[in-house]
């Protein structure tokens, strides 16, 4: 049985981590995980910063660069909406780094090209989400591939 994106988000939200613990978990996963991770790159929005929710209010509405792996079970078939994570996903029942370790990416125009198992670089307007019905914390709007 395959879970819907919304059902999965509800399951993932059932065990939230406090921001400092989420950053630590993401850091440990990045270091110890056999899964691929993008690491930290100058000029790109930091996954550790997202996990720790550090100084993000200043970024709300700002143009950002983000690199991450597409979680394929949550990409919309038309290629205009997807979920990025700093660590390659490996199963249907978890978000690497928790809900603060993923970003909803929404393209305003053409589909965003995705290659399985390869990091994707996007640029767009960063948004902090409050009261999101899918319980996500972050979105990049008007996204396009770099």
N, C-alpha and C positions, 0 to 999 in steps of 0.2 A: 504494500500500500504506500502510495506517495503522498506526503503531506503538502498542503498548499503553503504558499509563502507566508500567509497570515498565521496559519496554524503553527508553522515552524517558529515564527517570531514570538508567538505566545509561549511556546515551550522554552525558547531561549531566554525570555524575560522572566521566567519563573524562578530562576536562580541568579539574580543580579549580583554583581560584585561592587563593592565600594570603589570609588575612582582610584585611590592609591593601590588597592589590591589588584584592580584590573590592569593598571600599568605594569605592576610587577609580574602578573600572570602573562601579559603579552611579551614582556621582556624575556622571561624564562622560556616561553614557548618559542620565541624567535631564536634564542641561543640553543636550546636543547632539542628542538623539534627536527625530525628527519624530513619534514615538509619544507618546501622552498619558501623563503620569505624575501621581501624586497629590501629590508634594512632601512637605514636612514640616509637620505640624500639631500645635499644642500640645495635650497631653492624649492623643495617639495614640502608639503604639509606632513608633519611627523606623525606616524602611527602611535608612537609612545605619547606624544602630546595629546592626541585624541583619547587614548586609553585613560590618561590621567585627568582629562578635562581641564588642562592648564591654559589659562589666558585665552579662551576661545571666543569670548564675547567681542573682542577687538576684530576677530576674523569674520564675524557674521556679516555677510554681504560682500566680502572681499573676493577678488579673483585669486584662485589658488591653483597650484599644480599638485596632482595626487597620483601616486603609482601604487598599484595593488593587483591582486588576483581576483578575477571574476568568480563568484560563487555560482556555478552554472545552473543549479536547481532553482535559482531566484532571478535569472535573467528573463526579461519579457521577450517573447519570440521575435518581435519586430526590431530588436536590438537598440531600442531607445531608452530602456531602463534596465539597470542592473545593480547588483550589490558588489562592492569591492571590499577586500580584506587585505591586510598587510601580510598575511600568511595564507598559503594555498589551502583551500578547503579540502577535507578528506572524507567527510561523511555528512549525511543529511541531518543529523541530530545536533550539530554544534556550529557555533560561529567562533572561529579562532579569535581569542581576545575578548569574547563576550559582545554585547550590543554596542559598547563603546569602541570596539575593534572593527566595525564595519561602517561603510558609508553608502547610502543610497545615491546612485548616479542617474540623472535624468537628462537626456539629450534634448535639445530644443529643435534640432533639425534632422540631419541624416543619422542613420544608424551608426553606432559605435562598433567598429570592427573588433572582434574578439578572437584570439588564438588560444585554444585550450592549453593550460599548463604554462602559459607565458604571461608575465606581468603586463598590465595595461597602463598606459600613461594618459591621463585626462587633464583638461583644464576647464574651469567653470567657476560659478559663483557659489561660495560656501554658505550654507545656512545651518544655524542651530535650530533644531526642531523642538517645539514645546507642544505637548499633548498630541503627538503624532498618533493616528489610529493604529499604525503598525508598530508602535513603540520604538521607533528608531530615534537616535539622537542627532544624526548628521545627514545632510544631503548636499550634493553638488548639482546645481541647476545649470541649465544652458550649457551642458557639458559637450565637449568634443574631444576626439582623440588627438594626442600630440605626436 
